Amino acid sequence: MADVSNKTIVALLAIALVVTVVGTVVSVGKLNTMGGRYAMLTGAATEGTGTASITVSGTAALVMNVSSISLYAGYYPTACSTGFSKIDTANLESSVATTTSCWVNTSGTDNQSRNRFSHRFANNGTTVINVKGQITASSTAGVTTLNATSILCGSANCPSQAANALIQIKAVNDESSTCTQGLNSSYTNLANITHTTNVSLCSRMEYDDSNDELNTTFILQIPKDADQGAKQFTITYYATAQ
């Protein structure tokens, strides 16, 4: 009787285990077949994008700190044979100026300092600028068209040496890093015997207070047969924001 009871218990336990295993398998199978919103709950991910924009503006402001320069009076000496006087406003002259530049200073001022002249201007704006310069006017007597001959010679237009008339310009950093791109550091024709030219001086002039000033200096070739009297021309400096 006890033996039957033990066998019966073992059989029932075996049936219980089978039912349990089958029930587990069925449950897992049912979960695998679930779809729709139930399948989306596990490991769900998504993404999106957004943009932001801003416009930076600035002001362009070119201010002339030295806008007027006046070279000392003089004349072409007979001892020269070049046919013109050459004055470089950036260089100091030696005591033999009559042979090096063919210009005799009659102002009574020491030649060692007479030619240290330049325009000086600053970028007082809030953005980098591109700077150009061009002769836009002249008050030399008899000037009808703007060119080096009419400006430097006068109404007579230098009958024998007009071809030597020339006005050139170059730019120099007055502060070490004023022009960081496109500095025109070599003399370039501002006016020749036929016309004037708009000359690029600096394509990127900075605006920081310690690096925002440029100088411009000039070479004047004055024919030996230029009319006596004052010669004057006006340069306009153009600045555009970058």
C-alpha positions, 0 to 999 in steps of 0.5 A: 500500500505504501509502495503504491502511494509512493509511486502515485506521488512520483507520477503526480510530481512528474505530471506537475513538472511537465505542466510547469515546463509546458506552461513556461514554454507557452508563456514565452511563446506568447510573449514573442508573438505580442506586437503593436504597442507592447513590442515598442516598450522595450529599448525604444529610442528617437532623436531630433535636431534644432538650429540656432543663428545669429548675425554679427554686425559692425561699424566702419569708421576711418579717422584721419589723425594726420590729414595735411602734410606740407613739404618744404620748398625747393628747386631742381639744381642745374648740377643734376642731369636726371630731368626731375627731382625725386622726393620720398616723404618716408626717408631722411635726406643726407647732406648731399641731397642735391645729388641724391634727389636733385632737390635743393631745400630753400626752406632753411630747415635741416635736410635731416628732417625735412622729408619725414611726412606721412598721412596717418589714419586709424580704424575707429570702427568695430570691424576689420576694413579694406582701405584704398586711396585715390587722388580726387582733387588738385588745387595746382594752378591750371589743372584741368584733368587729374594726372601727375603732369597737371598736378606737379607741372601746372598749366605749362604741363612741363613742355620738355620733361612731362614724361617724368611726372609721377606720384606714388604711394605706399602704406606702413604699419604705424602699429605692429599688427595694424594691417594683417593682410594685403599691406601695400608696402611697396611704392605704387603709382597713384598718378602717372602722366595720363591718369590717377589710380585707386590703390589698395593699401590694406585688405584687412586693417584691424580695429583693436586700439593697440593695432589700428593705425596706418601711415601712407608715404609718397614719392613725388617726381617733379620735372625740372621744368615745372611751373613755380608755385604751390602744388597741391593734391587731395587724396581720398581714403576709402574704407569698406567693412569686411 
